[in-house]
Amino acid sequence: MTKKSNFFQSMKAVLWAFLGVRKKAGLQHDVASLSFVHIIIAGVVGALLFMAILLLIVKVVVSH
């Protein structure tokens, strides 16, 4: 029986997915243990963080 993971593990898996570097064994472990709801929430949080960082970079570049 696989242990369900916490939200931090889901966030870590989503961030690795954003980078596109994930081993097949890691993916299979994530599919077996991560909560679908945690993945959705982590994906939304990750996308919002990504957009905020991009907007911050654009503001810094444009202000100079």
SVG drawing of the C-alpha trace seen along z (x, -y; Angstrom):
<svg xmlns="http://www.w3.org/2000/svg" viewBox="-9 -53 27 55">
<polyline fill="none" stroke="black" stroke-width="0.4" points="0.0,0.0 1.4,-3.4 1.3,-6.3 -0.5,-9.4 1.8,-12.4 1.3,-15.9 0.9,-19.2 4.6,-20.0 5.4,-16.8 2.7,-17.7 4.2,-21.2 7.7,-19.7 6.4,-17.4 4.6,-20.2 7.7,-22.4 9.8,-19.6 7.1,-19.2 7.4,-22.9 11.1,-22.4 10.5,-19.3 13.1,-17.2 11.5,-14.1 12.6,-10.5 10.0,-7.9 10.4,-6.2 9.6,-9.5 6.6,-10.0 5.2,-6.6 5.7,-7.1 3.9,-10.5 1.0,-9.0 0.7,-6.3 1.0,-8.5 -0.1,-12.1 -3.6,-13.4 -5.4,-14.7 -6.7,-17.7 -3.2,-18.6 -1.8,-18.5 -4.5,-20.8 -4.0,-23.3 -0.2,-23.1 -0.4,-23.6 -2.5,-26.8 -0.2,-28.1 2.8,-27.3 1.3,-29.1 0.5,-32.1 4.0,-32.2 5.4,-31.9 3.3,-34.8 4.2,-37.0 7.9,-36.4 7.5,-37.2 5.6,-40.4 8.3,-41.4 11.0,-40.9 9.2,-42.9 8.6,-45.8 12.3,-45.8 13.4,-45.8 10.9,-48.4 11.7,-50.8 15.4,-51.0"/>
</svg>
